[in-house]
Each structure stands twice: as structure tokens, then as C-alpha cells.
Amino acid sequence: AQTVTQSQPEMSVQEAETVTLSCTYDTSENNYYLFWYKQPPSRQMILVIRQEAYKQQNATENRFSVNFQKAAKSFSLKISDSQLGDTAMYFCALRNNAGNMLTFGGGTRLMVKP
Amino acid sequence: DAMVIQNPRYQVTQFGKPVTLSCSQTLNHNVMYWYQQKSSQAPKLLFHYYDKDFNNEADTPDNFQSRRPNTSFCFLDIRSPGLGDAAMYLCATSRESGETQYFGPGTRLLVL
């Protein structure tokens, strides 16, 4: 069985500052994929960033980057220059290479304050 | 724009009255998924289709069924909704098994 844990139920950050959301996971697989999804209030869930476990280089998408520590099974998301539109629930998710099922963490509710 | 569409966005039904939620996609993806997301919780996979092959998660209640008449459409049928089935239902697609999943906006189901 695989598990994903997000230890921060809620976080807040001032606009233009940087915030890091934590995620740890457990899996017995060696090949897998990790994702961060964003779900704004009353809006659909969208993919923010993905990381393939066999790649050592941390994924980056504009203001979003990850710190992937495979040995520690840690996959944190850093949001730089936070914007009001970043206010949302953020879910960390894990999928094994051979599987279809996404295992989600419990989510972190991020509030960006003006 | 290619997308995942869910209708309706909000659905109200009565306790025990069958209800169907629909999902369509213009992405021509092979795999379609249904998730249940209760308030302030993570989405939970109910089942998925690879093409016409149906895959049920072990703990999905029998009350939930699904149909996929063609590549573009997938339906979630709740045969006898209970109060505990009130949730957001998310449809997602992926091009192939194991690839990135793209989500629709969800249908929020209220059971009276």
C-alpha cells in the first residue's frame, strides 16, 4: 500500500512572498510519479507540477518548484512570489509507474493575503 | 479547447432516488476515472475505464455503478443515494494508463 501525508492542513502567506508546502509519502515501488494539484475554491482541480522519481533534477514550472528528496521520501512544493490567485487547496499525489490509481494526501489549504 | 466537461455542476436528489452524473471529454483519452471527494478531504478513486474495460476499486460500494458507452462519455449512476453520498464527484481522464490525469470541474451532489 502507498500513502501520502501532508502535515500542514492550513497555511497562509503574504502576497509576493515565498511559501513551501510539505509532502511525505511511502511506497515500495522504485519507479513512480509525484504530483501537486491545485483546487481553487469552487473550481476544478488542475495539475501544478509533476516529478518522475527516476529523475534527480527537481521539476520547475514558472513560480512553482519542488524539492524532491527520494531517500527521505519527501516532495515539497515551493511557490515563489505568491499571488492572490494561488489561494487554493493543494493536494500532493503519488502514482506507481504501472498503476492508474492516484493516492492523494489530505491537502493543504493555502491562503495568500494581500 | 480540449477539455473534461461535467454536467450538471450541481445536482440535488432525494434520499433513495437514483441519480446519474455525466462526464464528457474532447481529449480523446483512453482512460476515464470517477472520484468522490467529501468536504475538506482528498479525492477517492471509485473506478476507472480503460477504453471499455471497467476497473472497480475494492472498497467502492455496490450502490455506485458506471457506464462508458463510447470514448467521449462516462456516467456515474448512484442507485439509491444515501445522505453519506453527498459529495463532489470528479471525473478525470488520461491519455494512457499511468499518464497524467486531467480533471473536470466536478459535480456537487446534495442528497435531501
Interface residues (C-beta under 8 A of the other chain):
Chain A: Y33 F35 Y37 R43 Q44 M45 I46 L47 R50 F91 R95 N97 A98 G99 N100 M101 L102 F104 G105 G106 G107
Chain B: V31 Y33 S40 Q41 A42 P43 K44 L45 H48 Y50 N55 E57 L90 S94 S97 G98 T100 Q101 Y102 F103 G104 P105 G106
